[in-house]
Structure formats: structure tokens, C-alpha cells
């Protein structure tokens, strides 16, 4: 569990390090999904934590691109939890990786979130964007 957590922190930092503040906030919400996958929390509380990245996913351009996968992950996440005996897990390599459909749903969400993060343009280091001058008057609107 510590290895998964460490790799998640390092990987998300690496992907978001030079992509600006919005990408860093996005990566933080993905870190919540990674923490859910790496720690043995009670499955009853996963939906409470998963709502944070889900709110970030609710943007039109993200839904157009990954809406179907988001829905599949949500359906898997909403299904009742199945448990396996230790003998079943020992016999099947897949059950060692995927101990339930909620895990698979979270993996789907984390994967599409990372894909979206990789699309963020890099911010040039050392380039300072000047804010608008304070003396500029706001544009008047007619209404």
C-alpha cells in the first residue's frame, strides 16, 4: 500500500509540476482516488471521498471525451461489493490485482483523470504574465 501511495504522489507531482495551478488542483483530486486505491478503507465511505474528483470531472469537455468511461466506472462503483475467499484470491492472479468491481471503477476514473491531466499544456518556467493594469477602466455593459 505504501508503494502504491508513493508512486501515486510522485507520478501525479511529475505530471502536474509545470502545468499551472488548475492542473495541480486536478492532480490533488486524482490523489484522493489513488489514496482510496492504496489504503484499506471501509468501502461504505469510498463514495464520500470519490465525490471530490467527480466534481472536477463534471466539465463539459471532459464529459464529451470520457463520459462513457466515467459512466462505466460509476456503474462498477455503485454495484454491491463482492467478497472473495483467500483461496480464490490465491488461485487467480486477476483477483490479486482487482479485488472487486469498486476497485476497477476507481481505476477507470483514475486512468481517465491522468489522461486528461497529460493533455494540459505546460507553463513556461520563469515567464511572468502581467496582470491587467489597475488604472484600466472596466468595459461598460448595456443591460
Protein Blocks (a to p, Z undefined) as FASTA:
>chain_A
ZZmmmmmmmmmmmmmmmnojklmmmmmmmmmmmmmmmpccdfklmmmmmmmmmmmmmcfk
lmmmmmmmmmmmmmmmmpccddddfklmmmpmklmmmgcfklmmmmmmmmmmmmmmmmpc
cddehiacddddfkbccddddZZ
